[in-house]
Amino acid sequence: MSEVIYELADEVAVLRLSRGEANALSPAMRRDLAIALDRAAEDDGARAVVLTGAGDTFCSGVDLSEFDGPLAEPWIEALTRKIEDHPKPVVAALDGAALGAGFELALAAHARVARKTCRVALPEVSLGLMPSGGSTQRLPRLLGAQAALEFMLSGRPLDAGEPRLAKLFTALTEDAPLAAALATARRFAQAPGFARARDIDRGFSDPAAYRAAVTDVAARLRPGDSAEADILRCVEAAQLLPYDQGVQFEQAAFEACLARPGARAMRHLYAAERRSLAWPEAQEGRAREIGTVVLAGSDPVLAELAVHCLDRGQRVAVLSPGPAGAAVAARVRAVYEGAVARKRMAPEERDARLARLSHGSDPVVLMAADLVLDGGGGDPGGAAVRKGAVWCLVSGRDGAAARRAQLGASVEVLALRAYRPAYALPLVELAVPDGTAPEAVMTVMRYFAGSGRVVLRSADRPGMIGHRLMGAVQRAALALMRAGADAQAVEDAARRLGFARGPLELIETDGIGVTVARLRRVFGSVPELALLDARADAVAAGKTPGQGFYESQGQALAPDPGLAGWLETWRSDQSDLPEMPNMPLERALHAALVAEAARMLGDGTVARASDVDLCMVRGYGFDAARGGPLLWADIGPEVGGPLGLVRAMKALVPLGQGLWTPPATLEEMVKFGRRFFGGAVS
């Protein structure tokens, strides 16, 4: 069945894009549209053409997955050229949304009629890409350099009725635009001729202003190759080159842009965030509204979660005995006072939020709670909780199943890890015990996702996702140091791999005691923890200025200058330490991380490989331009794919107890030539 419906309406050929709710511009739709345009050109009963969407959306553009393989013909540039060069006037009727390549089709038309509220955008730049249908040449001709660059470099959707876009539209409507588009098409058909975007030069009317806009944007761009720089060069070329050469220039820039690993990484993360919204409980579980949140305990993260909840509009009660509850409330007030002092919030907004905050020690507040965030404030056995409330353990000290056993089977309990600061960082992990009611799961998931957080689903296992993944990196760092690697060299290697902060710096921030307890809870008593135990003893004895690996210098951390000598002495006191193989340290760290991720995928801790990448990028600052450690395992030029990492793991096995042992899931991937993303190795 054709994805473009062809109809005649009083001498106008109406071409309706018809491919589901979003009207994505699939290869089949592109082929069908090319056929329909040719049919309209030859149809003696049609004097003009209207291009519209069959549903509520004009067109949402090309599906992202297409960019990861050979581009199917006809590509966008060929379609827009066919529209622009059509022998009969083509009018685009825009409703709902016209995004990316969908809006490029409209820009190639000879007139555009849109509902004022239709959302239009060229969002490619946010995915590391650029328009590929001639828009870098058409928009400057229609709008000038300044407006064209602002529109393409922001990537943000605007209403068609936005004044700065007025020159793009022949007419704007309050209601469905089809009738007005048909009238415009008939009027154009009766006129002696019609203008094509290639022939319009009003955007070049002030050459000096055009060049000034280009120069101004160039001064603000970061140096180097990027989608933004490519767009700028194309807009600059629009003024200098003949139109056809400008389009060819755009195509070459697009192909170079598409080939960059950074563009692949940005698309990967965008798609990963969309996939993270698909939870198995979504089919059965309807999210309930949350009006009151009770924070039980005194864990420091509770104050940050309180700010998040108050910002969302909930009533927040801190339940904690003695001065602990007052301390949590004081930390909340301090956050808002700081926001007012920095002029990021009006005093009235602060007061309105704080008016919804209370604290006390009477557990009766639990009867009003829709959501309880439990910071590990002791045994809650016997607590009376309102029916339908969801209890979330946020301290990480106990599993959700254990807490449910304390509370009683009638209470739904989940475990939640909010990356800190919880009111700012965009990542939350939610551990779901077997048998949890779908409604409870979706209530918490939708609540945090509704504030723009990425919410990752984990099985209810020690460490959940992030602590287990980063724990593997920290174990690897310690194992490499046991085998003779310099501590600072390990930190530098982690940063070369893509981490914003090294594994030892994270240990320093959390504290050795906290880290040791967490690693033992997740991995057991593994050999490399002996190094951490010894370092903790050195800290306790006052033999090091910091908490283990760094010393404070004002607000910054500097490597502990005595660490190298201490490590050498510690190694000399050990027996049978393994030797470090001849391999880059970042490769060893990467191999440990990928091995642990593969184990987690195999045992069901995490359902999707893309969730691993989201966790590392959004939670631990892994370089987004690499897309995450698993995408980088696939596409990193020096990695060699999963096969290269498995070879590295086998060389590293003697260094760590089970740490670098290739898991069966990874061995199977290598056996069948598969990668984490994109199918088999080509």
C-alpha positions as CSV (number, residue, x, y, z in Angstrom):
1,M,0.0,0.0,0.0
2,S,1.3,3.4,-1.0
3,E,2.5,5.7,1.8
4,V,1.4,8.7,-0.3
5,I,-2.3,9.1,-1.1
6,Y,-3.0,10.8,-4.5
7,E,-6.3,12.6,-4.9
8,L,-7.6,15.3,-7.3
9,A,-9.6,18.2,-5.8
10,D,-10.9,20.7,-8.5
11,E,-7.7,20.6,-10.7
12,V,-5.3,20.3,-7.7
13,A,-3.4,17.1,-7.1
14,V,-3.4,16.6,-3.3
15,L,-0.5,14.4,-2.1
16,R,-1.1,13.1,1.4
17,L,1.8,11.7,3.4
18,S,0.4,8.7,5.2
19,R,2.6,6.7,7.5
20,G,1.1,6.5,11.0
21,E,1.0,9.1,13.6
22,A,4.4,10.7,13.1
23,N,4.5,10.5,9.3
24,A,8.2,9.6,9.3
25,L,9.8,10.0,5.9
26,S,10.7,6.4,5.3
27,P,12.5,5.1,2.2
28,A,9.1,3.7,1.0
29,M,7.4,7.1,1.5
30,R,10.2,8.8,-0.3
31,R,9.8,6.5,-3.3
32,D,6.1,6.9,-3.2
33,L,6.3,10.7,-3.0
34,A,8.7,10.8,-6.0
35,I,6.2,8.7,-8.0
36,A,3.3,10.9,-7.0
37,L,5.1,14.0,-8.0
38,D,5.9,12.6,-11.4
39,R,2.2,11.5,-11.7
40,A,1.1,15.0,-10.9
41,A,3.4,16.5,-13.5
42,E,1.9,14.3,-16.2
43,D,-1.7,14.6,-15.0
44,D,-3.6,16.8,-17.4
45,G,-6.4,17.2,-14.8
46,A,-4.0,18.8,-12.3
47,R,-2.8,22.4,-12.6
48,A,-1.1,22.6,-9.2
49,V,-0.1,20.4,-6.3
50,V,-0.7,20.5,-2.6
51,L,1.5,18.5,-0.3
52,T,0.1,17.7,3.1
53,G,-0.1,15.1,5.9
54,A,-2.9,12.5,6.1
55,G,-3.1,12.8,9.9
56,D,-2.4,15.5,12.5
57,T,1.3,15.8,11.6
58,F,2.8,17.0,8.3
59,C,6.0,15.0,8.6
60,S,8.5,14.2,11.4
61,G,11.5,13.7,9.2
62,V,13.8,10.7,8.6
63,D,14.0,7.9,11.2
64,L,17.3,8.1,13.0
65,S,18.2,4.5,12.3
66,E,18.6,5.2,8.6
67,F,21.7,7.2,9.3
68,D,23.6,4.2,10.6
69,G,23.7,2.5,7.2
70,P,23.8,3.3,3.5
71,L,21.2,6.0,2.8
72,A,18.3,4.7,0.7
73,E,17.4,6.4,-2.5
74,P,15.8,8.8,-3.2
75,W,17.5,10.9,-0.6
76,I,16.1,14.2,0.7
77,E,18.1,16.4,-1.7
78,A,16.7,14.5,-4.7
79,L,13.2,14.9,-3.4
80,T,13.5,18.6,-2.6
81,R,15.0,19.2,-6.0
82,K,12.0,17.4,-7.6
83,I,9.6,19.5,-5.7
84,E,11.4,22.8,-6.4
85,D,11.8,22.0,-10.2
86,H,8.2,20.7,-10.5
87,P,6.5,22.2,-13.6
88,K,3.4,23.0,-11.6
89,P,3.2,25.1,-8.5
90,V,3.6,23.0,-5.3
91,V,2.1,24.3,-2.1
92,A,2.9,22.7,1.3
93,A,0.0,22.6,3.9
94,L,1.6,22.3,7.3
95,D,-0.2,21.2,10.4
96,G,0.9,19.6,13.7
97,A,4.7,19.4,13.1
98,A,7.1,19.7,10.2
99,L,10.5,18.6,11.5
100,G,13.9,17.9,9.9
101,A,13.6,16.5,6.4
102,G,9.8,17.0,6.6
103,F,10.3,20.8,6.9
104,E,12.9,20.6,4.1
105,L,10.2,19.3,1.8
106,A,8.1,22.3,2.7
107,L,11.0,24.8,2.1
108,A,11.4,23.4,-1.4
109,A,7.8,24.0,-2.2
110,H,6.8,27.2,-4.0
111,A,4.5,28.3,-1.2
112,R,3.8,27.3,2.3
113,V,0.5,27.6,4.2
114,A,0.6,26.6,7.9
115,R,-1.6,26.6,11.0
116,K,-0.1,29.2,13.3
117,T,0.6,26.6,16.0
118,C,2.3,24.1,13.7
119,R,5.8,23.3,15.1
120,V,8.6,23.7,12.6
121,A,12.3,22.9,13.2
122,L,15.5,21.7,11.6
123,P,16.8,19.8,14.7
124,E,19.6,17.9,13.0
125,V,22.3,19.9,14.8
126,S,21.2,18.5,18.2
127,L,22.1,15.1,16.8
128,G,25.5,16.1,15.4
129,L,24.1,16.4,11.9
130,M,23.0,19.2,9.5
131,P,20.2,19.6,7.0
132,S,20.7,17.6,3.8
133,G,17.9,18.7,1.6
134,G,19.2,22.1,0.4
135,S,17.9,24.1,3.4
136,T,21.3,25.7,4.1
137,Q,20.9,27.3,0.7
138,R,17.2,28.1,0.7
139,L,16.8,29.5,4.2
140,P,19.4,32.2,3.7
141,R,17.7,33.3,0.5
142,L,14.3,33.5,2.2
143,L,15.3,34.8,5.6
144,G,18.9,36.2,5.5
145,A,21.9,34.9,7.3
146,Q,21.1,36.0,10.8
147,A,17.6,34.4,11.1
148,A,18.6,31.3,9.1
149,L,21.6,30.6,11.3
150,E,19.7,31.2,14.5
151,F,17.0,28.7,13.3
152,M,19.4,26.0,12.2
153,L,21.9,26.3,15.0
154,S,19.4,26.2,17.8
155,G,17.5,23.2,16.4
156,R,14.6,24.1,18.6
157,P,11.0,23.9,17.3
158,L,9.2,27.2,16.8
159,D,5.5,27.9,16.0
160,A,4.9,28.7,12.4
161,G,3.3,32.0,13.6
162,E,6.6,33.1,15.1
163,P,7.3,36.6,13.7
164,R,10.9,35.9,12.7
165,L,9.6,33.1,10.4
166,A,7.0,35.3,8.7
167,K,8.8,35.5,5.4
168,L,8.6,31.7,5.0
169,F,4.8,31.5,4.8
170,T,2.4,32.7,2.2
171,A,-0.5,32.3,4.6
172,L,-1.1,31.4,8.3
173,T,-4.4,29.9,9.5
174,E,-6.1,29.4,12.8
175,D,-7.5,26.1,11.8
176,A,-6.6,23.2,9.4
177,P,-4.6,24.7,6.5
178,L,-5.7,22.5,3.7
179,A,-8.5,24.8,2.4
180,A,-6.2,27.8,2.3
181,A,-3.5,25.8,0.7
182,L,-5.9,24.6,-2.1
183,A,-6.9,28.2,-2.7
184,T,-3.3,29.3,-2.8
185,A,-2.5,26.5,-5.3
186,R,-5.4,27.5,-7.6
187,R,-4.2,31.1,-7.5
188,F,-0.7,30.2,-8.3
189,A,-1.9,28.0,-11.2
190,Q,-3.7,31.0,-12.8
191,A,-0.6,33.3,-12.4
192,P,1.8,33.6,-15.3
193,G,4.6,32.1,-13.2
194,F,5.8,31.3,-9.7
195,A,9.1,31.9,-7.8
196,R,11.4,29.1,-6.7
197,A,13.5,29.5,-3.6
198,R,16.7,29.2,-5.7
199,D,15.6,32.4,-7.6
200,I,14.8,34.5,-4.5
201,D,17.5,36.8,-3.3
202,R,15.9,39.0,-0.6
203,G,18.1,37.4,2.0
204,F,21.1,38.8,0.2
205,S,19.7,42.4,-0.1
206,D,22.2,43.7,2.5
207,P,25.5,41.9,1.7
208,A,27.4,43.6,4.5
209,A,24.8,42.6,7.2
210,Y,24.9,39.0,5.8
211,R,28.7,38.8,6.1
212,A,28.6,40.4,9.6
213,A,26.1,37.8,10.8
214,V,28.4,35.0,9.5
215,T,31.4,36.6,11.2
216,D,29.6,37.0,14.5
217,V,28.5,33.4,14.6
218,A,32.0,32.2,13.6
219,A,33.5,34.1,16.5
220,R,31.2,32.3,19.0
221,L,31.7,28.8,17.6
222,R,34.3,26.5,19.2
223,P,37.2,25.7,16.8
224,G,37.2,22.4,15.0
225,D,34.9,20.3,12.9
226,S,31.3,20.2,14.0
227,A,27.8,20.2,12.6
228,E,27.5,23.9,13.7
229,A,30.7,24.8,11.8
230,D,29.4,22.9,8.7
231,I,26.1,24.8,8.8
232,L,27.9,28.1,9.1
233,R,30.2,27.3,6.1
234,C,27.2,26.3,4.0
235,V,25.3,29.5,4.9
236,E,28.5,31.5,4.0
237,A,28.7,29.6,0.7
238,A,25.1,30.5,-0.1
239,Q,26.1,34.1,-0.7
240,L,29.3,33.2,-2.6
241,L,28.4,30.2,-4.8
242,P,25.8,29.6,-7.5
243,Y,22.8,27.8,-6.1
244,D,23.6,24.4,-7.6
245,Q,27.2,24.5,-6.4
246,G,26.0,25.6,-3.0
247,V,23.7,22.5,-2.8
248,Q,26.7,20.3,-3.8
249,F,28.7,22.0,-1.1
250,E,26.0,21.2,1.4
251,Q,25.9,17.5,0.3
252,A,29.7,17.1,0.8
253,A,29.5,18.7,4.2
254,F,26.6,16.5,5.2
255,E,28.5,13.3,4.2
256,A,31.5,14.5,6.2
257,C,29.3,15.2,9.1
258,L,27.6,11.9,8.9
259,A,30.9,10.0,9.0
260,R,32.1,11.6,12.2
261,P,32.0,9.3,15.3
262,G,30.6,12.2,17.3
263,A,27.5,12.5,15.2
264,R,26.9,8.7,15.5
265,A,27.3,9.1,19.3
266,M,24.8,11.9,19.5
267,R,22.2,10.0,17.5
268,H,22.9,6.9,19.7
269,L,22.3,8.8,22.9
270,Y,19.2,10.5,21.6
271,A,17.7,7.1,20.6
272,A,18.9,5.6,23.9
273,E,16.9,8.2,25.8
274,R,13.8,7.4,23.8
275,R,14.3,3.7,24.3
276,S,14.7,4.2,28.1
277,L,11.0,5.2,28.2
278,A,9.9,1.7,27.2
279,W,9.3,-0.2,30.4
280,P,7.6,-3.7,30.5
281,E,5.2,-2.4,33.2
282,A,3.9,0.4,30.9
283,Q,1.3,-1.9,29.3
284,E,-0.4,-2.7,32.6
285,G,0.5,0.0,35.0
286,R,-1.2,3.4,35.1
287,A,0.9,6.1,36.9
288,R,-0.9,7.7,39.9
289,E,-0.7,11.3,40.7
290,I,1.7,12.3,43.5
291,G,0.6,15.1,45.8
292,T,2.5,14.5,49.0
293,V,6.0,13.1,49.4
294,V,7.4,12.0,52.8
295,L,11.2,11.9,53.2
296,A,12.1,9.5,56.0
297,G,15.6,9.6,57.5
298,S,18.5,12.0,57.3
299,D,20.6,10.8,54.3
300,P,22.1,14.0,52.7
301,V,20.5,13.0,49.3
302,L,17.1,13.6,50.9
303,A,17.5,17.4,51.0
304,E,18.3,17.3,47.3
305,L,15.3,15.1,46.5
306,A,13.2,17.5,48.6
307,V,14.2,20.4,46.3
308,H,13.3,18.3,43.3
309,C,9.9,17.5,44.8
310,L,9.2,21.1,45.8
311,D,10.2,22.3,42.4
312,R,7.7,19.9,40.9
313,G,4.9,21.3,43.1
314,Q,4.5,18.6,45.7
315,R,4.0,19.0,49.5
316,V,7.1,17.6,51.2
317,A,7.3,16.3,54.8
318,V,10.6,15.4,56.4
319,L,10.1,12.5,58.9
320,S,13.2,12.3,61.1
321,P,13.6,12.3,64.9
322,G,15.5,15.0,66.8
323,P,17.6,17.6,65.0
324,A,18.1,15.4,61.9
325,G,14.9,16.5,60.3
326,A,15.6,20.1,61.0
327,A,19.0,19.7,59.4
328,V,17.5,18.3,56.2
329,A,15.0,21.2,56.1
330,A,17.9,23.6,56.7
331,R,19.8,22.2,53.7
332,V,16.7,22.7,51.6
333,R,16.4,26.3,52.6
334,A,20.1,26.9,51.9
335,V,19.6,25.7,48.3
336,Y,16.8,28.1,47.8
337,E,18.6,31.0,49.5
338,G,21.5,30.4,47.2
339,A,19.2,30.5,44.2
340,V,17.7,33.8,45.3
341,A,21.2,35.2,46.0
342,R,22.3,34.3,42.5
343,K,19.1,35.8,41.1
344,R,18.0,32.5,39.6
345,M,14.8,32.6,41.7
346,A,12.5,35.4,43.0
347,P,12.0,35.5,46.8
348,E,8.3,34.9,46.2
349,E,9.0,31.6,44.4
350,R,11.3,30.6,47.3
351,D,8.7,31.3,49.8
352,A,6.0,29.5,47.9
353,R,8.2,26.4,47.7
354,L,9.2,26.5,51.4
355,A,5.6,26.9,52.5
356,R,5.0,23.3,51.2
357,L,7.9,22.0,53.3
358,S,7.5,20.6,56.9
359,H,9.5,18.4,59.2
360,G,8.8,16.4,62.4
361,S,9.0,13.0,64.0
362,D,5.4,11.9,64.0
363,P,4.9,8.9,61.7
364,V,1.3,9.8,61.2
365,V,2.4,11.9,58.1
366,L,3.0,8.5,56.3
367,M,-0.8,8.2,56.1
368,A,-0.9,11.2,53.8
369,A,2.0,10.1,51.6
370,D,1.7,9.2,47.9
371,L,5.4,8.5,47.8
372,V,7.9,7.8,50.6
373,L,11.6,8.3,49.9
374,D,13.4,6.3,52.6
375,G,16.9,7.5,53.5
376,G,17.6,4.5,55.7
377,G,16.5,6.0,59.0
378,G,16.2,2.7,60.9
379,D,13.7,-0.2,60.9
380,P,10.3,1.1,59.7
381,G,8.5,-2.1,60.7
382,G,4.9,-1.4,61.8
383,A,4.8,2.0,60.1
384,A,1.2,2.8,58.9
385,V,1.3,3.8,55.2
386,R,-1.6,5.0,53.2
387,K,-2.9,2.3,50.8
388,G,-1.6,2.9,47.3
389,A,1.5,4.8,48.5
390,V,4.9,3.7,47.0
391,W,7.9,3.3,49.2
392,C,11.3,4.0,47.6
393,L,14.6,3.1,49.3
394,V,17.1,5.8,48.4
395,S,20.1,5.1,50.7
396,G,21.3,2.0,49.0
397,R,22.0,0.3,52.3
398,D,19.4,-2.4,51.8
399,G,17.7,-4.1,48.9
400,A,14.1,-3.2,48.1
401,A,13.0,-6.8,48.8
402,A,14.5,-6.7,52.3
403,R,12.8,-3.4,53.1
404,R,9.4,-4.8,51.9
405,A,9.9,-7.7,54.3
406,Q,10.2,-5.2,57.1
407,L,7.2,-3.1,56.0
408,G,4.9,-5.9,55.1
409,A,3.7,-7.4,51.8
410,S,1.0,-4.8,51.4
411,V,3.5,-2.1,50.7
412,E,5.1,-1.8,47.3
413,V,8.9,-1.1,47.7
414,L,11.4,-0.1,45.1
415,A,15.0,1.1,45.3
416,L,16.0,4.4,43.8
417,R,19.4,6.0,43.2
418,A,19.3,9.6,42.3
419,Y,22.6,10.9,40.9
420,R,23.8,13.9,42.8
421,P,23.0,16.7,43.2
422,A,19.5,15.1,42.8
423,Y,17.8,18.3,41.9
424,A,20.1,18.9,39.0
425,L,21.6,15.8,37.5
426,P,19.4,14.2,34.9
427,L,19.7,10.5,35.8
428,V,17.7,8.2,38.2
429,E,18.0,4.4,38.6
430,L,15.0,2.4,39.7
431,A,15.5,-1.2,41.0
432,V,12.3,-3.2,40.6
433,P,11.9,-6.4,42.7
434,D,10.2,-9.4,41.1
435,G,6.4,-9.2,41.6
436,T,6.2,-5.4,42.1
437,A,2.8,-4.0,40.9
438,P,3.2,-2.3,37.5
439,E,1.2,0.6,38.8
440,A,3.7,1.3,41.5
441,V,6.6,1.0,39.1
442,M,5.1,3.4,36.6
443,T,4.1,5.9,39.3
444,V,7.7,6.4,40.3
445,M,9.1,6.1,36.8
446,R,6.7,8.7,35.3
447,Y,7.2,11.0,38.2
448,F,10.9,11.4,37.7
449,A,10.8,11.1,33.9
450,G,8.2,13.9,33.9
451,S,10.8,16.3,35.2
452,G,13.2,15.6,32.4
453,R,15.2,12.9,34.1
454,V,16.4,9.8,32.3
455,V,15.1,6.9,34.4
456,L,16.9,3.5,34.0
457,R,15.3,0.3,35.1
458,S,17.4,-2.2,37.0
459,A,16.8,-5.6,38.6
460,D,16.9,-5.5,42.4
461,R,20.5,-6.4,42.8
462,P,23.4,-4.9,44.8
463,G,24.9,-1.9,43.1
464,M,22.0,-1.6,40.6
465,I,23.6,-0.3,37.4
466,G,26.0,2.6,38.0
467,H,27.7,1.4,41.2
468,R,28.3,-2.0,39.6
469,L,29.7,-0.5,36.4
470,M,31.9,2.1,38.1
471,G,32.8,-0.5,40.7
472,A,34.3,-2.6,37.9
473,V,36.3,0.4,36.8
474,Q,37.5,1.1,40.3
475,R,38.4,-2.6,40.8
476,A,40.3,-2.5,37.5
477,A,42.2,0.7,38.6
478,L,43.2,-1.0,41.9
479,A,44.2,-4.2,40.2
480,L,46.4,-2.3,37.7
481,M,48.0,-0.5,40.6
482,R,48.7,-3.8,42.4
483,A,50.4,-5.0,39.2
484,G,52.7,-2.0,39.1
485,A,50.8,0.8,37.3
486,D,51.3,4.3,38.6
487,A,48.1,5.7,40.2
488,Q,48.2,9.0,38.3
489,A,48.8,7.1,35.1
490,V,45.6,5.1,35.8
491,E,43.6,8.3,36.4
492,D,45.0,9.9,33.2
493,A,44.1,6.7,31.3
494,A,40.5,6.9,32.6
495,R,40.2,10.4,31.3
496,R,41.6,9.4,27.9
497,L,39.0,6.7,27.8
498,G,36.3,9.3,28.2
499,F,35.6,9.8,31.9
500,A,35.4,13.3,33.3
501,R,36.7,12.1,36.6
502,G,39.1,9.2,37.3
503,P,38.1,6.2,39.5
504,L,40.5,7.2,42.3
505,E,39.1,10.7,42.4
506,L,35.6,9.2,42.8
507,I,36.9,7.1,45.7
508,E,38.4,10.2,47.2
509,T,35.0,12.0,46.9
510,D,33.0,9.2,48.4
511,G,35.6,8.2,51.0
512,I,37.6,4.9,51.1
513,G,35.3,3.5,53.8
514,V,32.2,4.0,51.9
515,T,33.8,2.7,48.7
516,V,35.1,-0.4,50.3
517,A,31.8,-1.2,51.9
518,R,30.0,-0.7,48.6
519,L,32.5,-2.8,46.6
520,R,32.3,-5.7,49.1
521,R,28.5,-5.6,49.0
522,V,28.5,-5.7,45.2
523,F,31.5,-7.9,44.4
524,G,32.5,-9.7,47.6
525,S,35.9,-9.8,49.2
526,V,38.0,-9.5,46.0
527,P,41.8,-9.3,46.2
528,E,42.3,-5.7,45.1
529,L,40.3,-4.4,48.1
530,A,43.4,-5.2,50.2
531,L,45.1,-2.2,48.7
532,L,42.1,0.0,49.7
533,D,42.1,-1.4,53.2
534,A,45.8,-0.7,53.6
535,R,45.3,2.9,52.2
536,A,42.4,3.4,54.7
537,D,44.7,2.4,57.5
538,A,47.3,4.9,56.3
539,V,44.6,7.6,56.3
540,A,43.5,6.7,59.8
541,A,47.1,6.9,61.0
542,G,47.4,10.4,59.6
543,K,50.1,9.3,57.0
544,T,48.3,11.0,54.1
545,P,46.8,14.5,53.8
546,G,43.6,13.5,52.0
547,Q,41.1,10.7,52.2
548,G,43.4,8.3,50.3
549,F,44.6,9.4,46.8
550,Y,44.3,13.2,46.7
551,E,44.8,16.2,48.9
552,S,42.6,19.3,49.0
553,Q,44.0,22.5,47.6
554,G,41.3,25.1,48.2
555,Q,38.3,24.0,46.2
556,A,40.4,21.6,44.0
557,L,41.9,18.2,44.5
558,A,45.6,17.5,43.7
559,P,47.3,14.1,43.6
560,D,48.7,13.1,46.9
561,P,52.5,13.5,46.4
562,G,53.3,10.7,48.8
563,L,51.1,8.1,47.1
564,A,53.7,6.8,44.6
565,G,56.2,6.0,47.4
566,W,53.6,4.5,49.6
567,L,52.4,2.2,46.7
568,E,56.0,1.0,46.1
569,T,56.4,0.2,49.7
570,W,53.1,-1.6,49.9
571,R,53.9,-3.7,46.8
572,S,57.2,-4.7,48.2
573,D,55.4,-6.1,51.2
574,Q,53.1,-8.3,49.1
575,S,53.8,-11.7,47.6
576,D,52.8,-13.2,44.3
577,L,51.5,-10.0,42.8
578,P,50.6,-10.3,39.1
579,E,52.5,-8.6,36.4
580,M,51.0,-5.9,34.2
581,P,50.7,-7.0,30.5
582,N,52.0,-4.7,27.8
583,M,48.8,-2.9,27.0
584,P,47.5,0.7,27.2
585,L,45.9,1.3,30.6
586,E,42.8,2.8,29.1
587,R,42.3,-0.4,27.2
588,A,42.5,-2.4,30.4
589,L,39.9,-0.1,32.1
590,H,37.6,-0.3,29.0
591,A,37.8,-4.1,28.9
592,A,36.8,-4.4,32.6
593,L,33.9,-2.0,32.1
594,V,32.6,-3.8,29.0
595,A,33.0,-7.2,30.6
596,E,30.9,-6.1,33.6
597,A,28.3,-4.6,31.3
598,A,28.1,-7.8,29.3
599,R,27.6,-9.8,32.6
600,M,24.8,-7.4,33.6
601,L,23.1,-7.8,30.3
602,G,23.4,-11.6,30.6
603,D,22.1,-11.8,34.2
604,G,19.2,-9.4,33.5
605,T,20.4,-6.5,35.8
606,V,20.0,-4.2,32.9
607,A,17.8,-4.9,29.8
608,R,19.5,-2.8,27.1
609,A,23.0,-2.1,26.1
610,S,22.0,1.5,25.5
611,D,21.1,1.9,29.1
612,V,24.7,1.2,30.1
613,D,25.8,4.0,27.8
614,L,23.2,6.4,29.2
615,C,24.3,5.6,32.7
616,M,27.9,6.3,32.0
617,V,27.4,9.4,30.0
618,R,24.6,11.1,32.0
619,G,25.7,9.8,35.4
620,Y,29.5,9.7,35.3
621,G,30.4,12.2,32.7
622,F,31.7,9.8,30.1
623,D,32.4,11.7,26.9
624,A,29.1,12.1,25.0
625,A,31.1,12.4,21.8
626,R,32.0,8.7,22.1
627,G,28.4,7.7,22.9
628,G,29.3,5.6,25.9
629,P,31.6,2.7,26.6
630,L,29.6,0.1,24.6
631,L,29.1,2.2,21.5
632,W,32.8,3.1,21.7
633,A,33.5,-0.7,21.9
634,D,31.8,-1.0,18.6
635,I,33.1,2.1,16.7
636,G,36.3,3.2,18.5
637,P,39.0,3.2,15.8
638,E,41.7,1.8,18.2
639,V,39.4,-0.7,20.0
640,G,39.0,-3.4,17.4
641,G,35.4,-4.1,18.3
642,P,34.2,-6.7,20.8
643,L,36.8,-9.1,19.5
644,G,39.7,-6.7,20.3
645,L,38.3,-6.3,23.8
646,V,37.9,-10.0,24.4
647,R,41.5,-10.5,23.4
648,A,42.5,-7.8,25.9
649,M,40.4,-9.4,28.6
650,K,42.1,-12.8,28.2
651,A,45.5,-11.2,28.6
652,L,44.3,-9.4,31.8
653,V,42.5,-12.3,33.5
654,P,45.4,-13.0,36.0
655,L,45.2,-9.5,37.3
656,G,41.7,-9.7,38.8
657,Q,39.5,-12.4,40.3
658,G,36.8,-12.7,37.6
659,L,37.1,-9.1,36.7
660,W,38.4,-9.5,33.2
661,T,37.0,-13.0,32.5
662,P,35.0,-12.7,29.2
663,P,31.4,-13.4,30.0
664,A,29.5,-16.0,27.9
665,T,27.3,-13.3,26.3
666,L,30.4,-11.5,25.0
667,E,32.0,-14.7,23.8
668,E,28.9,-15.5,21.8
669,M,28.8,-12.0,20.3
670,V,32.4,-12.5,19.1
671,K,31.6,-16.0,17.8
672,F,28.8,-14.7,15.6
673,G,30.5,-11.5,14.6
674,R,28.0,-9.3,16.4
675,R,28.4,-5.9,18.0
676,F,26.5,-4.2,20.8
677,F,24.7,-1.9,18.3
678,G,24.2,-2.3,14.5
679,G,24.2,-6.0,14.0
680,A,27.1,-8.1,12.6
681,V,30.6,-6.8,12.0
682,S,30.9,-5.8,8.3
